[in-house]
Amino acid sequence: MKRFLSVFIMLLIPMVGYSANYVEGEHYTKVSEQASNKAEVREYFSFYCPHCMKFEPFMDEIKKSLPEGTALELNHVDFLRAASPKIQQMLSKAVVVAQQLGMEKKLTGALFNYIQVQRAIITSEKDIRNIFVLNGADGDKFDKLMTSFTVNSKAKLMKKNQDFFAQKGA
């Protein structure tokens, strides 16, 4: 009976989070130091963070509930010690490539799965390319996008956003 009750309670915990009413200042902080030109919610995450992976279904719900015209922007961070900053910066570029290919959800899910579930190690851009190709992305498009000005610029902007808020202590 104890086991049944424990399983039942564990199944209820996620539902409590979905039904919560979040209050500014108590549950989250509205960052006002750097205003954007458009309405957006920015998710800071890392593929090396197991909590970030578990948070993804919740972020899907948030994305659905955003007011029309409000974008959910992904911002991969590169300060976790699980991999070198170089590999983590490649993963930031991979997020942008996934967006450019129109396969953001599928490919970011595949990267989370590779790192968090399979416990595999990314050692090069070739590993990321293989993950993308195995999940339906065009390898030639991947190669072109990873070296494109647009992808590199967006990845640098992710780093700039990360560093800005790290300095602010936000």
Short mmCIF file of the C-alpha atoms (twelve columns), coordinates in Angstrom:
data_MODEL
# 
_entry.id   MODEL 
# 
loop_
_atom_site.group_PDB 
_atom_site.id 
_atom_site.type_symbol 
_atom_site.label_atom_id 
_atom_site.label_alt_id 
_atom_site.label_comp_id 
_atom_site.label_asym_id 
_atom_site.label_seq_id 
_atom_site.Cartn_x 
_atom_site.Cartn_y 
_atom_site.Cartn_z 
_atom_site.pdbx_PDB_model_num 
ATOM 1   C CA . MET A 1   0.000  0.000  0.000   1 
ATOM 2   C CA . LYS A 2   2.867  2.378  0.823   1 
ATOM 3   C CA . ARG A 3   4.375  1.779  -2.594  1 
ATOM 4   C CA . PHE A 4   1.056  2.510  -4.310  1 
ATOM 5   C CA . LEU A 5   0.607  5.710  -2.301  1 
ATOM 6   C CA . SER A 6   4.168  6.830  -3.117  1 
ATOM 7   C CA . VAL A 7   3.653  6.270  -6.836  1 
ATOM 8   C CA . PHE A 8   0.312  8.097  -6.717  1 
ATOM 9   C CA . ILE A 9   1.864  11.115 -4.988  1 
ATOM 10  C CA . MET A 10  4.766  11.178 -7.465  1 
ATOM 11  C CA . LEU A 11  2.264  11.273 -10.332 1 
ATOM 12  C CA . LEU A 12  0.447  14.210 -8.762  1 
ATOM 13  C CA . ILE A 13  3.532  16.390 -8.244  1 
ATOM 14  C CA . PRO A 14  3.863  17.537 -11.895 1 
ATOM 15  C CA . MET A 15  0.171  18.477 -11.955 1 
ATOM 16  C CA . VAL A 16  0.637  20.776 -8.981  1 
ATOM 17  C CA . GLY A 17  3.304  22.724 -10.900 1 
ATOM 18  C CA . TYR A 18  1.051  23.147 -13.921 1 
ATOM 19  C CA . SER A 19  -1.814 24.504 -11.867 1 
ATOM 20  C CA . ALA A 20  0.226  26.970 -9.811  1 
ATOM 21  C CA . ASN A 21  -0.311 30.706 -10.063 1 
ATOM 22  C CA . TYR A 22  3.064  32.352 -10.335 1 
ATOM 23  C CA . VAL A 23  3.567  35.721 -8.665  1 
ATOM 24  C CA . GLU A 24  6.184  38.232 -9.788  1 
ATOM 25  C CA . GLY A 25  8.742  38.857 -7.063  1 
ATOM 26  C CA . GLU A 26  7.846  35.649 -5.269  1 
ATOM 27  C CA . HIS A 27  8.220  32.928 -7.921  1 
ATOM 28  C CA . TYR A 28  10.119 34.783 -10.629 1 
ATOM 29  C CA . THR A 29  11.880 38.063 -11.290 1 
ATOM 30  C CA . LYS A 30  11.004 40.333 -14.171 1 
ATOM 31  C CA . VAL A 31  14.289 41.467 -15.652 1 
ATOM 32  C CA . SER A 32  14.104 45.079 -16.709 1 
ATOM 33  C CA . GLU A 33  17.759 46.030 -17.179 1 
ATOM 34  C CA . GLN A 34  17.851 45.067 -20.835 1 
ATOM 35  C CA . ALA A 35  14.682 45.654 -22.810 1 
ATOM 36  C CA . SER A 36  14.161 43.949 -26.130 1 
ATOM 37  C CA . ASN A 37  12.494 45.509 -29.136 1 
ATOM 38  C CA . LYS A 38  9.825  42.807 -29.168 1 
ATOM 39  C CA . ALA A 39  7.823  40.900 -26.584 1 
ATOM 40  C CA . GLU A 40  9.752  37.761 -25.695 1 
ATOM 41  C CA . VAL A 41  10.399 35.164 -23.037 1 
ATOM 42  C CA . ARG A 42  13.976 33.914 -22.975 1 
ATOM 43  C CA . GLU A 43  14.789 30.442 -21.668 1 
ATOM 44  C CA . TYR A 44  18.377 30.036 -20.450 1 
ATOM 45  C CA . PHE A 45  19.320 26.357 -20.475 1 
ATOM 46  C CA . SER A 46  22.100 23.866 -21.069 1 
ATOM 47  C CA . PHE A 47  22.003 20.429 -22.662 1 
ATOM 48  C CA . TYR A 48  24.270 19.375 -19.786 1 
ATOM 49  C CA . CYS A 49  21.648 20.265 -17.159 1 
ATOM 50  C CA . PRO A 50  19.331 17.360 -16.285 1 
ATOM 51  C CA . HIS A 51  16.830 19.769 -14.722 1 
ATOM 52  C CA . CYS A 52  16.650 21.729 -17.981 1 
ATOM 53  C CA . MET A 53  15.701 18.553 -19.820 1 
ATOM 54  C CA . LYS A 54  12.941 17.804 -17.321 1 
ATOM 55  C CA . PHE A 55  11.733 21.397 -17.619 1 
ATOM 56  C CA . GLU A 56  11.127 21.147 -21.388 1 
ATOM 57  C CA . PRO A 57  7.495  19.884 -21.183 1 
ATOM 58  C CA . PHE A 58  6.713  22.837 -18.912 1 
ATOM 59  C CA . MET A 59  8.329  25.216 -21.405 1 
ATOM 60  C CA . ASP A 60  6.100  23.742 -24.133 1 
ATOM 61  C CA . GLU A 61  3.090  24.686 -22.012 1 
ATOM 62  C CA . ILE A 62  4.464  28.183 -21.437 1 
ATOM 63  C CA . LYS A 63  5.037  28.611 -25.168 1 
ATOM 64  C CA . LYS A 64  1.412  27.679 -25.869 1 
ATOM 65  C CA . SER A 65  0.147  30.137 -23.268 1 
ATOM 66  C CA . LEU A 66  2.160  33.166 -24.400 1 
ATOM 67  C CA . PRO A 67  0.214  36.121 -25.771 1 
ATOM 68  C CA . GLU A 68  0.111  36.369 -29.550 1 
ATOM 69  C CA . GLY A 69  3.238  38.010 -30.912 1 
ATOM 70  C CA . THR A 70  5.389  36.953 -27.944 1 
ATOM 71  C CA . ALA A 71  8.317  34.756 -28.886 1 
ATOM 72  C CA . LEU A 72  9.970  32.096 -26.741 1 
ATOM 73  C CA . GLU A 73  13.703 32.508 -27.381 1 
ATOM 74  C CA . LEU A 74  16.137 29.752 -26.457 1 
ATOM 75  C CA . ASN A 75  19.477 30.789 -25.020 1 
ATOM 76  C CA . HIS A 76  21.926 27.923 -24.553 1 
ATOM 77  C CA . VAL A 77  24.569 28.715 -21.921 1 
ATOM 78  C CA . ASP A 78  28.174 27.542 -21.916 1 
ATOM 79  C CA . PHE A 79  29.359 27.788 -18.322 1 
ATOM 80  C CA . LEU A 80  28.621 24.275 -17.049 1 
ATOM 81  C CA . ARG A 81  31.728 22.207 -16.402 1 
ATOM 82  C CA . ALA A 82  30.379 19.053 -18.051 1 
ATOM 83  C CA . ALA A 83  32.062 19.944 -21.345 1 
ATOM 84  C CA . SER A 84  34.530 22.475 -22.636 1 
ATOM 85  C CA . PRO A 85  33.259 25.964 -23.465 1 
ATOM 86  C CA . LYS A 86  34.175 25.214 -27.095 1 
ATOM 87  C CA . ILE A 87  31.815 22.201 -27.250 1 
ATOM 88  C CA . GLN A 88  29.100 24.107 -25.413 1 
ATOM 89  C CA . GLN A 89  29.448 27.018 -27.857 1 
ATOM 90  C CA . MET A 90  29.027 24.515 -30.706 1 
ATOM 91  C CA . LEU A 91  25.811 23.397 -29.034 1 
ATOM 92  C CA . SER A 92  24.641 27.022 -28.928 1 
ATOM 93  C CA . LYS A 93  25.201 27.156 -32.677 1 
ATOM 94  C CA . ALA A 94  23.382 23.825 -33.022 1 
ATOM 95  C CA . VAL A 95  20.291 25.348 -31.363 1 
ATOM 96  C CA . VAL A 96  20.280 28.119 -33.971 1 
ATOM 97  C CA . VAL A 97  20.802 25.611 -36.795 1 
ATOM 98  C CA . ALA A 98  17.866 23.544 -35.505 1 
ATOM 99  C CA . GLN A 99  15.723 26.688 -35.572 1 
ATOM 100 C CA . GLN A 100 16.896 27.575 -39.086 1 
ATOM 101 C CA . LEU A 101 16.023 24.054 -40.264 1 
ATOM 102 C CA . GLY A 102 12.543 24.326 -38.719 1 
ATOM 103 C CA . MET A 103 13.273 21.282 -36.535 1 
ATOM 104 C CA . GLU A 104 13.972 22.988 -33.207 1 
ATOM 105 C CA . LYS A 105 11.879 20.758 -30.934 1 
ATOM 106 C CA . LYS A 106 12.959 17.475 -32.525 1 
ATOM 107 C CA . LEU A 107 16.669 18.281 -32.706 1 
ATOM 108 C CA . THR A 108 16.999 19.894 -29.274 1 
ATOM 109 C CA . GLY A 109 15.168 16.851 -27.896 1 
ATOM 110 C CA . ALA A 110 17.657 14.606 -29.688 1 
ATOM 111 C CA . LEU A 111 20.600 16.531 -28.190 1 
ATOM 112 C CA . PHE A 112 19.102 16.293 -24.689 1 
ATOM 113 C CA . ASN A 113 18.520 12.565 -25.224 1 
ATOM 114 C CA . TYR A 114 22.068 11.968 -26.464 1 
ATOM 115 C CA . ILE A 115 23.667 13.756 -23.525 1 
ATOM 116 C CA . GLN A 116 21.242 13.097 -20.657 1 
ATOM 117 C CA . VAL A 117 19.645 9.718  -21.460 1 
ATOM 118 C CA . GLN A 118 22.275 7.895  -23.500 1 
ATOM 119 C CA . ARG A 119 25.026 9.517  -21.394 1 
ATOM 120 C CA . ALA A 120 27.088 9.948  -24.562 1 
ATOM 121 C CA . ILE A 121 29.808 12.542 -24.937 1 
ATOM 122 C CA . ILE A 122 29.983 15.135 -27.689 1 
ATOM 123 C CA . THR A 123 33.602 15.619 -28.715 1 
ATOM 124 C CA . SER A 124 33.269 17.486 -31.999 1 
ATOM 125 C CA . GLU A 125 30.956 19.191 -34.443 1 
ATOM 126 C CA . LYS A 126 30.830 15.864 -36.306 1 
ATOM 127 C CA . ASP A 127 29.001 14.300 -33.345 1 
ATOM 128 C CA . ILE A 128 26.371 17.054 -33.446 1 
ATOM 129 C CA . ARG A 129 26.048 16.671 -37.221 1 
ATOM 130 C CA . ASN A 130 25.506 12.911 -36.844 1 
ATOM 131 C CA . ILE A 131 22.752 13.490 -34.266 1 
ATOM 132 C CA . PHE A 132 21.044 15.938 -36.613 1 
ATOM 133 C CA . VAL A 133 21.322 13.659 -39.678 1 
ATOM 134 C CA . LEU A 134 20.054 10.623 -37.730 1 
ATOM 135 C CA . ASN A 135 17.019 12.731 -36.803 1 
ATOM 136 C CA . GLY A 136 16.168 13.782 -40.345 1 
ATOM 137 C CA . ALA A 137 18.248 16.924 -40.934 1 
ATOM 138 C CA . ASP A 138 20.078 17.458 -44.207 1 
ATOM 139 C CA . GLY A 139 23.840 17.100 -43.589 1 
ATOM 140 C CA . ASP A 140 24.831 19.597 -46.286 1 
ATOM 141 C CA . LYS A 141 22.444 22.228 -44.908 1 
ATOM 142 C CA . PHE A 142 23.842 21.587 -41.425 1 
ATOM 143 C CA . ASP A 143 27.393 22.161 -42.683 1 
ATOM 144 C CA . LYS A 144 26.460 25.408 -44.440 1 
ATOM 145 C CA . LEU A 145 24.442 26.734 -41.520 1 
ATOM 146 C CA . MET A 146 27.106 25.974 -38.889 1 
ATOM 147 C CA . THR A 147 29.512 28.276 -40.726 1 
ATOM 148 C CA . SER A 148 26.962 30.926 -41.704 1 
ATOM 149 C CA . PHE A 149 27.112 34.503 -40.492 1 
ATOM 150 C CA . THR A 150 23.527 34.349 -39.176 1 
ATOM 151 C CA . VAL A 151 24.121 31.282 -37.010 1 
ATOM 152 C CA . ASN A 152 27.424 32.580 -35.674 1 
ATOM 153 C CA . SER A 153 25.864 35.969 -34.892 1 
ATOM 154 C CA . LYS A 154 22.924 34.445 -33.011 1 
ATOM 155 C CA . ALA A 155 25.239 32.132 -31.035 1 
ATOM 156 C CA . LYS A 156 27.407 35.122 -30.090 1 
ATOM 157 C CA . LEU A 157 24.266 36.977 -29.002 1 
ATOM 158 C CA . MET A 158 23.368 34.034 -26.727 1 
ATOM 159 C CA . LYS A 159 26.814 34.328 -25.133 1 
ATOM 160 C CA . LYS A 160 26.434 38.103 -24.802 1 
ATOM 161 C CA . ASN A 161 23.023 37.721 -23.102 1 
ATOM 162 C CA . GLN A 162 24.407 35.075 -20.765 1 
ATOM 163 C CA . ASP A 163 27.404 37.207 -19.802 1 
ATOM 164 C CA . PHE A 164 25.252 40.327 -19.328 1 
ATOM 165 C CA . PHE A 165 22.970 38.674 -16.782 1 
ATOM 166 C CA . ALA A 166 25.835 36.793 -15.120 1 
ATOM 167 C CA . GLN A 167 27.505 40.154 -14.440 1 
ATOM 168 C CA . LYS A 168 24.226 41.547 -13.059 1 
ATOM 169 C CA . GLY A 169 23.835 38.530 -10.787 1 
ATOM 170 C CA . ALA A 170 20.398 37.830 -12.250 1 
# 
